[in-house]
Amino acid sequence: MSESDAPREPRAVLVTGASRFLGGSLAAMLAAHPTIERVIAVDCLAPSKNMLRRLGRAEFVRADIRNPMIGKIIRGAEVDTVVHTDVHSRPGEAGGRAVMKDMNVIGALHLFAACQKAPTVRRLVVRSTSAVYGYSPRNPARFGEEMAPKNPPRGGFSRDSVEIESYARGAGRRRSDLQVSILRFAPLIGVRMDTELTRYFGAVLVPSVFGYDPRIQLLHEDDALGALECAVAAPAYGTFNIAGDGTMSGAQAVRRAGRLGIPLPSPMLGVVGSALRAARVVDYSHEELGFLSQGVVLDTTRMRTELGFTPRWSTVDAFDDFVRGRSLDPVIDPAVVRGWEERLTALARRLPV
């Protein structure tokens, strides 16, 4: 790394998505850093009163990143670091798939163009997702950052994320002094987050795809914030997989939560998903259905060795913390299920081969 590429302590940081958990919480964390002089939290929606209190000395600015005003904010505050977390995954909450794509893709395009034009901006950190690898039975057991999916992602959120990553890298190519870090998060889970995954495992009846038991790798909400905070002033930049250690199967997760698993044929699960989407209970997207049938596991070597970040929570620990924090009343006692499993395993060992 040349002297001009050496990391600099951030002085003025702009964070998008301030009305939601990741963006607002990150802005509050960065505002507590004594070396960071100014933190600007941006969103087109006003944060809740609680989030506004948590922002501390961070300044909230109500602005749409699709509007040229975002460039004026960046230049006026002489922002040197931009963290983009404002990515929408639920079409229903965004106002439909067309609106969601406009907010995600066009919003990122305008934001990154503003970063490229602002000479003070030296680092761009982008929240992405492991969904860019797609869900296919032909996928490798573990994805490294340089690996491409066997089948292109089908879901709207994953396709949007692929385009967002492409625009971010394009800004980095056009400005050699702009350091771009892309963090591909495993599915997030936690007590304070409301996602399709938390709604899924919080339900009494948990549908799954009959004949499939995907490997699940998760990221605790606190570790997601820690990784973003680390990337703001990390000694390295590039693309990084971010996930907790270890995996578990979908069936294990259902049992650990004390839920009642309902295996359904894939077409029927699609019908159930449509009904739940219409009732605004759970929005089963292509990503969710792919996750429930195939899953995806990440190689996190670069996260540790280059980014210098180590998650505090493993996949199992993150899931158990979610279950404890939500105080989920088990439909089936997990200890009883484990007892059945142990007895069946012992019986299978005694059977002739």
N, C-alpha and C positions, 0 to 999 in steps of 0.2 A: 504494500500500500504506500503510495507516494505521500509526501508531506501535505499536498493539497487535498488528498483523499482522507487524511487522518480525521477521526471523529472530533467534533467540537461540542463543548457543553452547550445545550440548548438554552437560549435566552428568552425567546418569545415563541410560544407553542400554540397552534390552533388545532382544536379537536372538533370533529364533526359528530353529529348524532347525540348532542348533549341532552336531549329529552329522554333518552333511554338509558338502561342500566350501564352498558359498557362505556359509552361516550361520556355520560355525566360522571360516573365514578372515576374514570381515568382523569378527567379534567380536575376533579377534586384532589386526586392523588398528586398530580403534577403541580397543582397550586400550593401544595404543602412543601415542595422542594425549595429550599432557601436559595439555590443557585439559579432557579428559573424566575426571571423578573416578571413575566406576564404570561397568563394563560387565557386564551379566548375560546369559549365554548359556544359552538354554533349549531343551530337547528332551526327548521322552519316552524316547529311547534315549540311552545313554551314548556319547560320542564315543570314537574309538580313542585308544590311549595316545599316539600321535603328535600327534593333534589336541589332546588335553588339554595336552600340553607346549607346543604352539603358542599356546594361548589366553593364555599369560602371566598377567597380573594379572586377566584377565577371570574372573568367577565362574561356574562351571557349576552350574545348578540343573536337576535332573531333574524335569520337570513336563510334563503334557499340557495343551495350550492349550484343550482341550475341558472341562477341569475348572475349577470356580470358584477353585481355588487360584491360577490365573494372575492373577486380580484382586488377591488378597492380596499376591502378589509385587510387582506393579506399585505398589500403594499403599504397601507396607512399605518399598520402596527409593526411593520418591518419584521414580519414573521420569518423565522428561520427553520421551523419544524412544523410539518402538518401531519396529523394523525387522522386517517379516514376510517371511521367505524360505522358510518351511516349507510348501512346496506340492509335492505328489507327482504325478508324471506317468505312472508305471508301475503299472497295476493289479496286476500279478504280484508286485511287490515290496511293495506296500501290503497285500496279503492279499486281493485281489479288488476289483472295481469298487465294490461297495457300501461296503466299508471305506475305500477311497480317497476316495470322495465325502464320507463322514462326516468323515474327517481333514481334507480340504481345506475344504469348505464350512462344516460345523458348527464346526470348529476356528476358522476365520476369524471366524465370527459371534460366538463366545464371546470371542475375543481383542479384537475391535473394540468389543464391548459393554463389556469391562473398561476399554479405553482411554477410551471415552466417559464412563464413570463416574468415572474417576480425574482429579481436578482438576489434578494436576501434569503430565499428559501434554499436550504442546503440538504434537507432530509425530508423524505416522504415515507410514512409508514401506513400500510394498507392492510386492513383486516380482510382476510379471505377465508376459504373453507375447504375442508377435505373433500367436499362434494365435487370439486373440479376433477377429481380422479374418476368419477363415475362409479356405477355399481354394476359389475358384470362377473359372471362365474369364471371368465377368462382372465380376470385381474390377478396380479401377483399376490403372494401372501403378505407382502409388506411394500408399501410405496415409498421410494425415495423422491426427493424434489425434482430430479432430472427425468423421471419416468413419465411416460405418457399413458393415458388410459387406453385399454383395448377397444372400448366403445366410447364414442363421445358422450358427454353428459346430456341427459334428455330433459331434466327439470329446468323450470324457468330460473330459479335461484342459482343453480349451478352454472347454467349458461351465462347468466348475468355476471357471475363471479369470474368466469373465464375471460369475458370481455373487459371487465374492470382491471384484471391483472394485465391484460394486453396493453391497455391504455397507460397503465402505470409504467410498464417497462418502456413503452414508446417515449414517454416523457423523459425517462432516464437516458435513453439513447440520444435524444435530441439535445440534452444538456449533460455533458460528461461530469459536471461537478454536482449534479443532483443525485444523492444517494437514495435509492429506493429499496425499502424492505417490505416484503410481502409475507404475512403470517397466515399460513393455512391451518386454521383451527379444526381440531376434531370436534364432534358435536358437543355443545356446551351443556353443562348441567349444574344446578345449584338451587339454593333456597330462594334467592332473590330474583331469579330469572323466570320469566314466563315464556316458555318455548313449546314447540310441538312435542319435543322429547319429554319435558317435565309433565305436560298434560297427558301424554301417552302412558307413562309409568305411574301417574297419579290416579288413573282411572281404576275402577274396581275390576272391570273386565278388560283384559289387554289382548286385542286381536293380533295374530301373527300369520305369516304366510305358511300354509301347510307344507311340510316337507323340507323346510329351511330353518336353520338355527344359526343366524349370522354371528360372526365375531364382532364384538363391540369394543371400541376404544373411545374414551371420553376425556373431556377437559373440564376441570373444576372452574367455576366462574372467577374465583380469586386468582387462579393461575393464568386465566386469559388476561386479566388486568395486569398481572405481573409481567407477562410476556410483552404486552404493549408498552408498558413502562420501561422495560429493559431495552426494547428496540429503539426508543427515542434517542438514547445516547450510547448505543452498543458500539463496540469496536469493529463490527462487521455489518454488512448489508447484503441483501439478496433475497432468495426465497427460502422460507423455513417452515417445516412441518412442526406443529405445536400440539402435543398430546401428553396425557398422563401415561405412566408406565403400565405395562400389562394390558390384558384384554379379559373379557368374559363373554360368554355366549348370551344370546337374547333370552334363552330359557332360564339361565342362571339369574339374570337380572330380574325377571318376573318373579322367581322364587324368593330372591333376597328382599324384594319389596312386599312380599306376601300377597301379591296379586293373583288373580285367576286367569291363566292363559287360555285363549280360545283360538286354536289353529283353524284357519279358514283357507279355502282355495283362493288363489290370487284374484280371479275375476270377482268372487264374492266379496273379498276384502276391498276391492275397488268400489263396489256398490255400497258397502258399509261406510267407506271413507266419504263417498259423496253425500250420504245421509248425514253423517256427523259434520261435514263441512257446511251443509245447508243449515244445520242446527247451531252452527258456530261453536261446536264443542272442540273438535280437532280438525285441522286442515291437512288431510293426507295428500301431500304433493308427491310428484315423481321421486323426489329425494327421499321422502319418508318411506315410500313403498320399496325403493331400492335398498335403503338402510335396513328395513325389516327382513329382506330376503338375502342380501349379500354382505352388507357391511363393508367397511374399509379400514385397514390398519396401516399406520404410518411409521416410517423409519425416522426417528427423532435424533439421529446422531448429530446432524448439523446444528440443531437447536442447542445442544449441550456444548459442543466443541467450538463452534464459531460464534453463535449469538451469545453464548455464555449464560443461558437460562436453564434452570432445573426446576421442574414443577414440584410443588410440595405434596400434591395429592396424586396417588395412583388412580387408575380407572375404577378399581373396586372401592377404594376409600372415598373417591368423589361421589360415587353412586350411593354408598352407605350414608354419607353426610347428607345427601339430598333426602333420603328416606327418613333419617332422624329429624332433619330440620322441618320437613313437611308434616311430621307426626302422623305418617300414614298408618291407619289401623289395618293390620293384616287380615285379609280375607281367609287366608290359610296360614297357619303358624309355620314360618320357615323351618323351625327346628323339627317339626313333624315331617315336613317334606324331606329334609335331609336324612331323617331316620329311615324313611321309606327307601330313599336312594341307597343308603348304606346296606340295608337288608337285601335289596334287589341285587346290588353288586356282589355281596357275599354269596347269594344264591347262584348267580351266574358263574362264579368261580368254581362252584362245586359241580356244575353240570359238565358232562363229558364233551370233549371237543370233537 
